[in-house]
Amino acid sequence: MKTFIANFGKVNYLWPDCRDKSNVATLDDEDIHPFWESGDREGYIAHAIANKKSAAAFLICQT
């Protein structure tokens, strides 16, 4: 089995619990979470590109 870890932010505080319990944790902002709940992938991506910034304060670009 391969494991991929995406550590967004300065500290991945959920990693110890996820590792110990074999869980995957996802975090969303409140304004984008409804897209995830409804399975609206295209809406999620469009909203993120239009409204979200990286940790370095750059707008996300679609390539």
N, C-alpha and C positions, 0 to 999 in steps of 0.2 A: 504494500500500500504506500502511495506517495502522500505526503502532507505538504500543503502550501499554506503559509502564514502571511497574512497581510497585516502589517502593523501600522495603522493610521494614527497619527498623533505622536506625542512625545513618549507616552507609556501605554503599552497594551495591557491594561489592568485586568482584562478578562482572561488572558492566556492561561494562567495557572488553573483556574476552574475548568476551562474548556479542555485543557490537556488531561486533567485528572478524571473528568467525567465523559471524555470522548464526545464533546459537544462542539457545535459551531455557533458562534455568536455573530449577529449582524446588528449594526447600529445605523439608524436613519434619523435625519432631522424630522421634526413634526410635520413640516409642510410637504415633505416628499414621501412620507410613510404610506399615505393612502394609495399612492400609485403601486407600491409594493404589495399592499394588502389585496388590491383588486387584480393583480397580475398584469397591470398595464405597463409593459416593458417600454414601449415607445414613449408613453407619457412621462415615465420616470426619467428616461434619458433626456427627452426634450426639456423637462423642467430643470434637471441638473445642469444641462449645458447653458440654459438661459439665466439661471439664478445662483448656482453654487460656485464657490471659489476653492482653490486648493489651500493647503496650509500656508503657502507662500503668498496668498491673496491674489492668485492669478485665476481668471475665469477659465473654466474647463472648456477645452476645444474638441470638437469632433473632427477626426481626420478621415 
